[in-house]
Amino acid sequence: MESLALAVAIILAIVMFSGPLGILLTINPIWNATLKVPALWYARRILISLLAAVGIVFGFQVLFSGVPFMASIMVMSGMAFNMLAIKLEYQIGKFNKRKTPGTPGASEL
């Protein structure tokens, strides 16, 4: 039973902490520091995308498993942070202020 509790704790930790970690990786100082090294910039972007994808998928699995109300609130907040991290990383829904490489009119790496 201890291993089951450990597995649940790991899954909840992934859901809860992948969003804030993704948001931390999208702040301007880290964004600008990684822009100088193209491989590092793409690795950061891939890491954010993978963290968010895993956090959202695990979040849906936990939500559909029938957890108590407070746990579902925590999972939904973690999923919201993951979606916010994706929105901040890919500049979805607003003008591309950061000049993301690979977009028309942006400075290339």
Helices and strands as residue ranges (DSSP letters): H 2-25, H 28-35, H 38-63, H 69-90
